[in-house]
Amino acid sequence: MAQLRIDPSRQLIGAPCSGTLLLARLGLLDSVPACTDLITKPWVQEAGVEVLDQPFFARGKHCTAGGCLASQYLAVWIVA
């Protein structure tokens, strides 16, 4: 985890399913609610992130998605 270099001021940050947990543990979801899959949801909540009951959420340069269409939601968000 310490080797990941993510700069929210220069990069779009998106995560499908369990990737949301990585963003939470890296502190990149401060005050940003998130979406994830049902299996990962309790761990994301333990990390202090509000998990929404929906498949996709984006705010600013942050985007998270969960479920079978998560990667498609992220792809459309990046292109749009």
ROVO-892482 format. One line per field, with one value per atom (N, C-alpha, C): residue number from 0; chain; atom name; x negated, y negated, z negated. Coordinates in Angstrom, 2 decimals. Last residue first. Layout:
n (NUM_...)
chain (A_...)
atom (CA_...)
u (X_...)
v (Y_...)
w (Z_...)
This chain:
n (79_79_79_78_78_78_77_77_77_76_76_76_75_75_75_74_74_74_73_73_73_72_72_72_71_71_71_70_70_70_69_69_69_68_68_68_67_67_67_66_66_66_65_65_65_64_64_64_63_63_63_62_62_62_61_61_61_60_60_60_59_59_59_58_58_58_57_57_57_56_56_56_55_55_55_54_54_54_53_53_53_52_52_52_51_51_51_50_50_50_49_49_49_48_48_48_47_47_47_46_46_46_45_45_45_44_44_44_43_43_43_42_42_42_41_41_41_40_40_40_39_39_39_38_38_38_37_37_37_36_36_36_35_35_35_34_34_34_33_33_33_32_32_32_31_31_31_30_30_30_29_29_29_28_28_28_27_27_27_26_26_26_25_25_25_24_24_24_23_23_23_22_22_22_21_21_21_20_20_20_19_19_19_18_18_18_17_17_17_16_16_16_15_15_15_14_14_14_13_13_13_12_12_12_11_11_11_10_10_10_9_9_9_8_8_8_7_7_7_6_6_6_5_5_5_4_4_4_3_3_3_2_2_2_1_1_1_0_0_0)
chain (A_A_A_A_A_A_A_A_A_A_A_A_A_A_A_A_A_A_A_A_A_A_A_A_A_A_A_A_A_A_A_A_A_A_A_A_A_A_A_A_A_A_A_A_A_A_A_A_A_A_A_A_A_A_A_A_A_A_A_A_A_A_A_A_A_A_A_A_A_A_A_A_A_A_A_A_A_A_A_A_A_A_A_A_A_A_A_A_A_A_A_A_A_A_A_A_A_A_A_A_A_A_A_A_A_A_A_A_A_A_A_A_A_A_A_A_A_A_A_A_A_A_A_A_A_A_A_A_A_A_A_A_A_A_A_A_A_A_A_A_A_A_A_A_A_A_A_A_A_A_A_A_A_A_A_A_A_A_A_A_A_A_A_A_A_A_A_A_A_A_A_A_A_A_A_A_A_A_A_A_A_A_A_A_A_A_A_A_A_A_A_A_A_A_A_A_A_A_A_A_A_A_A_A_A_A_A_A_A_A_A_A_A_A_A_A_A_A_A_A_A_A_A_A_A_A_A_A_A_A_A_A_A_A_A_A_A_A_A_A)
atom (N_CA_C_N_CA_C_N_CA_C_N_CA_C_N_CA_C_N_CA_C_N_CA_C_N_CA_C_N_CA_C_N_CA_C_N_CA_C_N_CA_C_N_CA_C_N_CA_C_N_CA_C_N_CA_C_N_CA_C_N_CA_C_N_CA_C_N_CA_C_N_CA_C_N_CA_C_N_CA_C_N_CA_C_N_CA_C_N_CA_C_N_CA_C_N_CA_C_N_CA_C_N_CA_C_N_CA_C_N_CA_C_N_CA_C_N_CA_C_N_CA_C_N_CA_C_N_CA_C_N_CA_C_N_CA_C_N_CA_C_N_CA_C_N_CA_C_N_CA_C_N_CA_C_N_CA_C_N_CA_C_N_CA_C_N_CA_C_N_CA_C_N_CA_C_N_CA_C_N_CA_C_N_CA_C_N_CA_C_N_CA_C_N_CA_C_N_CA_C_N_CA_C_N_CA_C_N_CA_C_N_CA_C_N_CA_C_N_CA_C_N_CA_C_N_CA_C_N_CA_C_N_CA_C_N_CA_C_N_CA_C_N_CA_C_N_CA_C_N_CA_C_N_CA_C_N_CA_C_N_CA_C_N_CA_C_N_CA_C_N_CA_C_N_CA_C_N_CA_C)
u (16.75_17.68_17.08_14.77_14.95_15.78_15.11_13.82_13.97_17.73_17.39_16.09_17.50_18.33_18.00_15.85_15.41_16.20_17.44_16.18_15.71_19.52_19.81_18.54_18.05_18.70_19.04_17.29_16.25_16.84_19.85_18.95_17.92_21.85_21.56_20.56_22.10_21.68_21.36_20.83_21.77_21.25_19.96_20.03_21.05_17.74_18.86_18.81_16.63_16.62_17.86_14.58_15.68_15.53_13.37_13.51_14.73_13.21_12.32_12.38_16.53_15.24_14.41_18.00_17.95_16.56_20.12_18.96_19.12_21.24_21.26_19.98_23.28_22.26_22.40_25.31_24.18_23.04_26.31_26.48_25.24_26.22_26.96_27.33_22.95_24.28_24.91_21.06_21.33_22.78_18.76_20.19_20.39_15.83_16.44_17.92_14.32_14.88_15.53_13.57_12.52_13.04_15.96_15.00_13.88_16.93_17.57_16.65_15.26_15.20_15.83_16.10_14.72_14.56_18.79_18.48_17.06_18.43_19.12_18.76_17.51_16.52_17.14_19.90_18.89_17.90_21.30_21.84_20.82_19.17_19.95_20.36_19.70_18.86_19.75_19.46_20.20_19.22_19.19_18.71_19.70_18.74_19.40_18.98_16.09_16.73_17.41_14.59_15.88_16.56_11.88_12.28_13.53_10.79_12.24_12.73_8.13_8.53_10.04_6.88_7.36_7.83_6.23_5.23_5.66_8.56_7.38_6.26_10.19_10.52_9.30_8.94_9.03_9.32_9.34_7.99_8.00_12.14_11.46_10.03_12.56_13.03_12.37_11.83_10.89_11.28_14.01_13.07_11.98_15.75_15.91_14.87_13.58_14.71_14.63_12.62_12.41_13.68_10.75_11.93_11.62_9.66_9.52_10.82_7.71_9.04_8.84_5.03_5.54_7.01_4.10_3.73_4.40_5.00_5.01_4.70_4.63_5.97_6.02_2.21_2.31_3.67_0.72_1.92_2.04_-1.33_-1.45_-0.27_-1.93_-0.98_-1.10_-3.54_-4.17_-3.23_-1.97_-2.82_-3.47_-0.82_0.00_-0.87)
v (-10.26_-11.40_-12.66_-8.39_-8.91_-10.19_-7.83_-8.32_-8.98_-6.84_-8.02_-8.65_-4.51_-5.60_-6.90_-3.01_-3.33_-4.50_-2.72_-3.46_-3.88_-1.15_-2.46_-3.31_1.16_0.37_-1.03_2.10_1.66_0.83_2.72_1.72_1.21_4.53_3.54_2.48_6.10_6.74_5.76_4.06_4.94_5.38_0.61_1.97_2.78_-2.22_-1.44_-0.03_-5.60_-4.20_-3.51_-8.39_-7.58_-6.16_-11.70_-10.39_-9.67_-14.31_-13.37_-11.97_-15.02_-15.58_-14.58_-12.03_-13.40_-13.94_-9.31_-10.12_-11.50_-5.99_-7.34_-8.05_-3.10_-4.03_-5.37_-1.46_-0.84_-1.78_-1.94_-2.19_-1.66_-2.70_-1.56_-1.86_-3.74_-4.02_-2.75_-3.86_-3.08_-3.31_-6.01_-5.75_-5.01_-4.82_-5.39_-5.03_-3.56_-4.88_-5.57_-1.02_-1.99_-3.42_0.25_0.28_-0.73_-0.08_-0.80_-0.84_1.68_0.27_-0.57_4.04_3.61_2.13_4.31_4.15_3.64_4.43_3.34_3.22_6.68_5.70_4.62_7.97_8.67_7.69_6.17_6.53_7.24_3.65_4.89_5.26_0.07_1.26_2.48_-3.47_-2.27_-1.11_-6.18_-5.27_-4.15_-9.65_-8.34_-7.48_-11.42_-11.08_-9.72_-11.93_-12.61_-12.38_-10.50_-11.34_-12.13_-8.65_-8.84_-9.66_-8.14_-8.93_-9.18_-6.52_-7.82_-8.72_-3.99_-4.99_-6.40_-2.72_-2.50_-3.49_-3.58_-3.94_-3.81_-2.40_-3.86_-4.32_0.30_-0.24_-1.76_0.43_0.64_0.11_0.14_-0.92_-0.79_2.53_1.42_0.23_4.16_4.18_3.12_2.25_3.27_3.16_0.07_0.99_1.94_-3.30_-1.94_-1.12_-6.19_-5.34_-3.94_-9.33_-8.18_-7.40_-11.26_-10.75_-9.51_-13.36_-12.12_-11.92_-15.62_-15.44_-14.26_-15.55_-16.85_-16.74_-12.94_-13.37_-14.73_-10.83_-12.27_-12.76_-7.98_-8.52_-9.98_-5.48_-6.94_-7.49_-2.70_-3.33_-4.84_-1.80_-2.03_-2.68_-1.23_-2.40_-2.75_1.18_0.00_-1.26)
w (20.23_20.23_19.81_19.77_21.13_21.14_17.06_17.54_18.91_17.00_16.23_16.74_18.52_19.03_18.30_16.79_18.16_18.73_14.50_14.43_15.83_15.55_14.98_14.93_16.24_17.29_16.79_13.74_14.68_15.81_12.57_12.00_13.01_13.07_14.11_13.66_10.76_12.02_13.14_8.02_8.70_10.06_7.68_7.18_7.95_7.74_8.28_7.70_7.44_7.00_7.56_7.94_8.45_7.91_7.79_7.16_7.72_8.56_9.25_8.66_7.86_8.25_9.04_7.28_6.79_7.12_8.02_8.37_7.77_7.77_7.20_7.61_8.32_8.80_8.09_7.26_7.95_8.33_3.79_5.22_5.94_0.96_1.51_2.96_-0.11_0.43_0.98_-2.95_-1.74_-1.33_-4.40_-4.22_-2.90_-5.95_-4.76_-4.71_-7.91_-8.18_-7.00_-7.71_-7.39_-7.54_-8.05_-9.17_-8.96_-5.45_-6.55_-7.77_-4.15_-3.77_-4.88_-5.35_-5.54_-5.19_-4.46_-5.89_-6.15_-1.48_-2.19_-3.67_-0.23_-0.70_-1.58_0.45_-0.35_-0.97_2.06_0.75_-0.14_3.58_3.61_2.19_3.36_3.42_3.52_3.23_3.60_3.67_0.83_1.86_2.13_-0.14_-0.23_0.96_-1.36_-0.10_-0.28_-3.64_-3.49_-2.14_-2.12_-3.25_-2.90_-0.42_-0.40_-1.59_-0.71_0.45_0.53_-2.54_-2.98_-1.85_-1.95_-1.59_-2.01_-2.64_-3.48_-3.18_-0.49_-1.87_-2.77_1.69_1.62_0.20_0.97_1.12_1.01_1.09_-0.19_-0.14_3.79_2.90_1.54_4.83_4.99_4.12_4.65_3.54_3.67_6.96_5.92_4.81_8.71_8.72_7.53_8.52_8.02_8.15_9.50_9.59_9.12_9.83_8.94_8.98_11.99_11.69_10.84_10.83_11.39_11.07_9.52_10.93_11.60_6.95_7.61_9.10_6.05_6.44_7.12_6.73_6.50_6.97_5.48_6.11_5.73_5.34_5.39_6.19_3.42_4.33_4.24_1.42_2.70_3.71_-0.73_-0.83_0.51_0.00_0.00_0.00)
